[in-house]
Amino acid sequence: MISSNDFRPGVSIELDGAVWRVVEFLHVKPGKGSAFVRTKLKNVQSGNVMERTFRAGESVPQANLEKNTMQHTYKDGDDFVFMEMETYDEARLSAKQIGDRVKYLKEGMEVNVVRWGEQVMEVELPNSVVLEVTQTDPGLKGDTATGGTKPAIVETGAQIMVPLFITIGERIKVDTRNDSYLGREQ
């Protein structure tokens, strides 16, 4: 159990049979009446967002999430196969379970798999990954009317906006949180 006074962004709680993560919270002490905590919660499974108010000091069950480091070993049909690094157990996850970050997943990459009981809640990728550019248009000299960027397809199939000087075969660093170009890699 966790008190509503201890809510912080990122805290996970169980509510109505689902796991919710606190996105925002505000402790309110009105002049008349008792204090309360106004929160914005995000459902970890569906991504839905709701606002909810709790009494100050109200106890709420804290979600017992387990985080394991696993390595993506290979893709089998529509499933992605992960291996736990300590026990060498394998787990199969679908692209739906991984979410939209599947576009940055490549073989050999280590990720954190977050579980609630036996159910996989999310797969946390590193904040940045290094990928090779497989397709992009040549940048024309002096063509900066579009802000000096062009689309590029990387080895995993994701499309990233990159500067005009990037060519096919170069390795670039990409921020997986906001799909942005961070720089070249040697």
Phi, psi and omega in degrees: 000147178227142179281147178296340176290340182264008179295135175218156176302132180100347179288135180256133179230158175262129181212127178054039176075017180223165178261128180238141178250134179288122178264314179221154174212153178216120178273119185245129177239092180289161179294329181236132181100182184268159180289155177213165180242118178264125184234157168244120184246144177242128178288124184293325182283309188264338182087000179294148179242137176220156175256139182215144179248133179241149172292148177297130179083002179292137180270136180229140179294129177276136180289130179269090182265138180247130182245122179242141173273123181229156179248132176284115184266316179195170178251130181240098183067239178267354183264147174255128184260128179241147179241131176287134190289330183269318186259350183062021174285146179257148176225141179250130178234143177273166178297329179293322179292326181283323179093198185287348178283358179300337181292347178252000185279125176227160184300139180090353182281136176267133181228164173259123178258120182261125181239149172238102189069237178263354185270130178282123181270312180199163176243120181263116176273163173300157181296331177220148178228154177256122183227154180266138178282124181255339181206128174196155177281151176291141179278131180272137182296130179086357181273081180242018180294334180266017180088008177077025177234160178213157178283145177221142176260131180260174187302335180271355179100356180284148177255129183232144173274124184234161175297160184298334185280353180286135181238170179297137179097346179283151178259127182238155177262129184237136176278117184284345182281324183228017175057038183249154178283131180252334180156176178276155173237142178270000000 
